[in-house]
């Protein structure tokens, strides 16, 4: 019996939901520690969006030419070497999805508890975050119909609520902030600073997910035709939402109130709608994050699945259930996410996961030049528009950001490099065991 495929709308919803989540509702608080120019802060989100769009245009060509689930694992294996692909999959399995699932779940619980008076302990928030992860794991480990329909509904609600929040906040705020979004001397001078580059890693993390459709390529209807449209349209939608949302945050809420704070969405809602309205919007924003956790629980395990299919010692995570769903991989990713929830700090996970994922996508975008050189005759149903400008823009912006993160946040950067090193060790051990079984 032929297994049903994901539709265009479902996978576009996955792309949007993967991006719109933890990053945009938390990043501004961290950015305000070092940057205070309204122009600079909005430029962060515009530059991050341009980089994500250039990356999506490049991935669209790679995904159309090599339509197999697995994202960077599939691309880097084909372009460079199986070791590069395995390390990419290892990064996705250990940090790429499990880390963001943990962050989104913790943010969900922080927003949910914001509606209740009094102090809530970290353990209570961890328990609620864990309950969300477990619930969505059980949902997505059943069949595609359940997961696809839930994803579409939550993503539509997410977009509608963000639009409502922006319009309502602008209409109801009593005293708009005296902040200028025009470029001034301070704004221009900060664009090339190390603070801007480090802040860009938060933005880059917020845009993480623009490549989510490539993790589901094998399960997508007509991937050669629809994948480029999904990647580009999904990224453009999110870029508009991000710039609008951060404009509203800055226009309605004092910077000092948001500086260093995790729940900037709740703080902005309270400034715009009052205490009761803020508590209501805090709950609504918490519900939005369910879509994010759901999307990453849906897309991430497909990377683990293809690793299990290609490496016999890890075959248990490559198996699927009767509906063709990689249930074992889903359970593994969610288990790692639960470990993150109970063992790590929010800021550190965000920086080192953002750094490592950016390094992963840097190698993949660079691969378009290698693939065109090595396999010029490979069928390419879609070719990157204005090539080679988009991949060069992405590589320049991402490379600059990675360098400054290593200089300014060396612990997180080196931890990310350590994850890559352990992935290489696991690859060689798995390859050795595979060769032993065949001899």
C-alpha positions in Angstrom: 0.0 0.0 0.0 1.4 3.4 -1.0 2.1 5.7 1.9 0.5 9.1 1.9 2.8 12.1 1.3 2.9 15.5 3.1 1.2 18.3 1.1 2.6 21.7 0.2 0.6 23.4 2.9 1.7 21.0 5.6 5.4 21.4 4.9 5.1 25.2 4.5 3.4 25.2 7.9 6.4 23.2 9.3 8.9 25.8 7.9 7.0 28.7 9.4 6.3 27.0 12.7 10.0 25.9 13.0 11.1 29.5 12.7 8.5 31.4 14.6 9.1 30.4 18.2 11.6 30.7 21.0 14.0 33.1 19.2 11.7 35.9 18.3 10.0 35.9 21.7 13.2 35.9 23.7 16.1 37.3 21.7 15.4 41.0 22.0 16.0 41.0 25.7 19.5 39.6 25.2 20.2 42.0 22.3 19.3 45.1 24.4 22.1 44.4 26.8 24.6 45.7 24.2 22.6 47.5 21.5 20.2 50.4 22.1 19.5 51.8 18.6 16.1 51.1 17.1 17.6 51.2 13.6 20.3 48.7 14.6 17.9 46.3 16.3 15.5 46.2 13.3 18.5 45.9 11.0 19.5 42.7 12.9 16.2 41.1 11.9 16.4 42.4 8.3 20.0 41.1 7.9 19.1 37.8 9.5 16.1 37.5 7.2 18.2 38.2 4.1 20.8 35.6 5.2 18.0 33.1 5.8 16.4 33.9 2.4 19.8 33.5 0.6 20.3 30.2 2.4 16.8 29.0 1.5 17.4 29.9 -2.2 20.6 27.8 -2.1 19.0 24.9 -0.3 16.2 24.9 -2.8 18.6 24.0 -5.6 20.3 21.3 -3.5 17.0 19.9 -2.3 15.5 19.8 -5.8 18.6 18.1 -7.2 18.9 15.6 -4.3 15.3 15.0 -3.0 15.8 12.7 0.0 14.8 13.3 3.6 17.6 14.2 6.0 18.4 17.8 5.2 22.1 18.6 5.6 22.9 14.9 6.3 21.8 14.0 2.8 23.5 17.0 1.2 26.9 16.8 2.9 27.0 13.0 2.4 26.5 13.4 -1.3 28.7 16.5 -1.7 31.7 15.9 0.5 31.9 12.5 2.3 29.7 10.3 4.4 31.7 11.4 7.5 30.6 15.0 6.9 27.0 13.9 6.5 27.1 11.8 9.6 28.5 14.7 11.7 25.8 17.0 10.4 23.2 14.4 11.4 24.9 14.0 14.8 24.7 17.8 15.3 21.0 17.8 14.3 20.3 14.9 16.6 22.1 16.2 19.7 21.7 19.9 19.4 19.9 21.0 16.2 16.5 19.9 17.2 16.6 18.5 20.7 18.2 21.8 22.0 15.6 24.1 20.4 12.8 21.7 21.5 14.0 22.2 25.1 14.3 25.9 24.7 10.8 26.3 23.1 9.3 24.1 25.8 10.9 26.1 28.6 9.8 29.3 27.0 6.3 27.9 26.7 6.2 27.1 30.5 7.7 30.5 31.4 4.9 32.3 29.4 2.2 30.0 30.8 3.3 30.7 34.4 3.4 34.4 33.7 -0.4 34.5 34.0 -0.3 33.2 37.6 0.5 35.5 40.6 3.5 34.8 42.7 6.8 33.1 42.1 7.1 29.8 40.2 10.1 27.6 40.7 12.4 26.4 38.0 11.3 22.8 38.7 7.7 23.6 38.1 8.5 25.1 34.7 10.7 22.1 33.8 7.8 19.8 34.6 5.4 21.7 32.4 7.9 21.9 29.6 8.5 18.1 29.9 4.8 17.4 29.8 4.5 19.4 26.5 7.4 17.4 24.9 6.0 14.1 26.0 2.5 14.9 24.7 3.7 16.0 21.3 6.0 13.0 21.1 3.1 10.6 21.5 1.1 12.6 18.9 3.7 12.6 16.2 4.8 9.0 16.8 1.4 7.7 15.5 0.6 8.7 11.9 1.0 11.5 9.4 -2.6 12.6 9.3 -2.6 13.5 13.0 0.7 15.3 12.9 0.0 17.1 9.6 -3.4 18.5 10.5 -2.3 19.6 13.9 0.7 21.4 12.4 -1.5 23.3 9.9 -4.0 24.4 12.5 -1.4 25.6 15.0 0.6 27.5 12.3 -2.5 29.4 11.0 -3.3 30.3 14.6 0.3 31.4 15.2 0.3 33.8 12.2 -3.2 35.2 13.0 -2.3 35.8 16.7 1.0 37.6 15.8 -0.9 39.9 13.4 -3.6 40.5 16.0 -0.9 41.2 18.7 0.9 43.7 16.5 -2.2 45.6 15.4 -3.7 45.6 18.9 -0.6 46.7 20.6 -0.2 49.7 18.2 -3.8 50.6 18.7 -4.0 50.3 22.5 -0.6 51.5 23.8 -1.1 54.6 25.9 2.4 56.1 25.6 4.5 55.0 22.6 8.3 55.0 23.3 10.4 57.9 22.2 12.6 55.7 20.0 13.9 56.6 16.6 14.1 53.9 13.9 16.0 56.3 11.5 19.6 55.5 10.8 21.9 57.8 12.8 25.6 57.9 13.5 25.3 55.4 16.4 23.1 53.0 14.3 25.6 52.9 11.3 28.7 52.6 13.5 27.2 49.6 15.4 26.5 47.6 12.3 30.0 46.3 11.9 30.7 45.8 15.6 31.3 42.6 17.5 28.2 43.2 19.5 26.1 43.3 16.3 27.7 40.0 15.2 27.1 38.2 18.5 23.5 39.6 18.5 23.1 38.2 15.0 23.7 34.7 16.3 20.5 35.1 18.4 18.7 36.3 15.2 20.2 33.5 13.2 18.9 31.1 15.9 15.4 32.7 15.6 15.5 32.1 11.8 16.7 28.5 12.2 14.1 26.3 10.6 14.1 27.9 7.1 15.6 24.6 5.9 13.1 22.4 7.7 11.4 21.3 4.5 14.5 19.5 3.3 14.2 17.1 6.3 10.9 15.9 4.8 11.8 15.8 1.1 11.2 12.1 0.6 7.7 12.4 2.2 6.7 15.5 0.2 4.5 15.5 -2.9 6.5 16.4 -6.0 9.5 17.7 -4.1 11.4 18.9 -7.2 8.7 21.4 -8.0 7.3 22.3 -4.5 10.4 22.4 -2.3 11.8 25.6 -3.7 8.5 27.4 -3.3 8.1 26.1 0.3 11.5 27.2 1.3 11.4 30.7 -0.2 7.8 31.6 0.6 8.0 30.3 4.2 11.2 32.3 4.8 9.6 35.5 3.4 6.5 35.1 5.6 8.6 34.8 8.7 10.9 37.7 7.8 7.9 40.1 7.6 6.5 38.7 10.9 9.8 39.1 12.7 10.5 42.7 11.7 6.9 43.7 12.5 6.9 42.0 15.9 10.2 43.5 17.0 9.1 47.0 15.8 6.0 46.6 18.0 8.1 45.4 21.0 10.4 48.5 20.7 7.6 51.0 19.9 5.3 50.0 22.9 7.7 48.9 25.7 10.6 50.6 27.5 13.9 49.1 26.6 14.9 48.9 30.3 11.9 46.7 31.0 12.9 44.2 28.4 16.7 44.2 28.8 18.0 40.8 29.8 14.5 39.4 30.2 13.3 36.1 28.7 9.6 36.9 28.3 9.7 40.0 26.2 6.4 39.1 24.5 4.6 39.1 27.9 6.3 42.3 29.0 5.3 44.0 25.7 1.8 42.7 26.0 1.5 44.1 29.6 2.8 47.5 28.5 0.3 47.6 25.6 -2.8 46.0 27.1 -2.4 46.4 30.9 -2.0 43.7 33.5 -5.0 41.6 32.6 -4.5 41.9 28.9 -0.8 41.1 29.4 -1.6 37.9 31.3 -4.1 36.9 28.6 -1.6 37.5 25.8 1.1 35.7 27.8 -1.1 32.6 27.7 -1.8 33.1 24.0 2.0 33.4 23.2 2.6 30.2 25.3 0.1 28.4 23.0 2.0 29.6 20.0 5.1 27.9 21.2 3.2 24.5 21.1 3.4 24.8 17.3 7.1 25.3 17.4 7.8 22.3 19.6 5.4 20.3 17.4 7.2 21.3 14.2 10.6 20.4 15.5 9.3 17.1 16.9 8.0 16.3 13.4 11.0 17.3 11.3 14.0 16.6 13.4 13.7 12.8 13.8 13.8 12.3 10.0 17.5 13.1 10.2 18.0 10.5 12.9 16.0 8.1 10.7 18.1 8.3 7.6 21.3 7.9 9.7 19.8 4.7 11.1 19.0 3.5 7.5 22.6 4.1 6.4 24.5 2.8 9.4 23.6 -0.8 10.4 24.8 -0.4 14.0 22.2 2.4 14.5 19.5 0.6 12.5 17.0 0.7 15.4 16.5 4.5 14.9 15.9 4.0 11.2 12.9 1.8 11.6 9.3 3.1 11.0 5.9 2.0 12.2 3.0 0.8 10.1 2.3 4.4 9.0 5.8 4.9 7.9 6.6 7.2 10.9 10.1 7.0 12.5 8.7 6.5 16.0 12.0 5.3 17.5 13.8 8.4 16.2 11.1 10.6 17.6 11.4 9.0 21.0 15.2 9.4 20.9 15.1 13.1 20.1 12.5 13.8 22.7 14.6 12.0 25.3 17.6 14.2 24.6 15.3 17.3 24.7 14.2 16.2 28.2 17.8 15.9 29.3 18.4 19.5 28.1 15.3 20.8 30.0 16.6 19.5 33.3 20.3 20.1 32.9 21.2 23.3 31.0 20.9 27.1 31.1 18.8 28.9 28.5 21.3 31.4 27.3 24.2 28.9 26.9 22.0 26.4 24.9 20.8 29.2 22.6 24.3 30.5 21.8 26.1 27.2 21.3 23.2 25.6 19.4 22.9 28.7 17.2 26.7 28.6 16.6 26.8 24.9 15.7 23.7 25.0 13.5 25.1 28.1 11.6 28.4 26.2 11.0 26.3 23.2 9.7 24.4 25.3 7.2 27.6 27.2 6.3 29.2 24.0 5.1 26.0 23.1 3.2 25.7 26.4 1.3 29.4 26.2 0.4 28.6 22.8 -1.0 26.6 24.3 -3.9 29.9 25.5 -5.5 31.4 22.1 -4.9 28.4 20.3 -6.4 28.3 22.5 -9.5 32.0 21.9 -10.1 32.0 18.1 -9.5 28.6 17.3 -11.1 27.8 20.0 -13.7 25.4 17.6 -15.5 23.4 16.7 -12.4 19.7 17.4 -13.2 18.6 20.6 -11.4 14.9 21.2 -11.6 15.5 24.5 -9.8 18.6 26.7 -10.0 19.4 29.3 -7.5 18.1 32.7 -8.7 21.0 35.3 -9.3 23.6 32.6 -8.5 26.3 33.0 -7.2 25.1 36.1 -5.2 22.7 34.4 -2.7 25.2 31.7 -1.5 28.0 34.3 -1.3 25.9 36.7 0.8 25.0 33.8 3.1 28.5 32.7 3.5 29.8 36.2 4.2 27.2 37.0 6.8 27.4 33.6 8.5 31.2 33.4 8.5 31.5 36.9 10.0 29.0 35.9 12.8 30.7 32.6 13.5 34.1 34.3 13.9 32.9 36.9 16.3 31.1 34.3 18.4 34.3 32.4 18.8 36.1 35.6 19.8 33.4 36.9 22.2 31.8 33.6 23.5 34.6 31.1 23.2 33.2 28.6 25.7 30.0 28.1 23.7 31.8 28.1 20.4 34.3 25.5 21.5 31.5 23.4 23.0 29.9 23.4 19.6 33.2 22.3 18.0 33.4 19.6 20.6 30.0 18.2 19.6 31.3 18.0 16.0 34.4 16.2 17.2 32.4 13.6 19.1 30.3 13.1 16.0 33.4 12.2 14.0 34.4 9.7 16.7 31.0 8.0 16.7 31.1 7.9 12.8 34.4 6.1 12.7 33.3 3.6 15.4 30.0 2.9 13.5 31.9 2.5 10.3 34.4 0.1 11.9 31.5 -2.0 13.4 29.7 -2.0 10.0 32.9 -3.2 8.2 33.4 -5.9 10.9 29.9 -7.3 10.3 30.5 -7.5 6.5 33.8 -9.3 6.7 
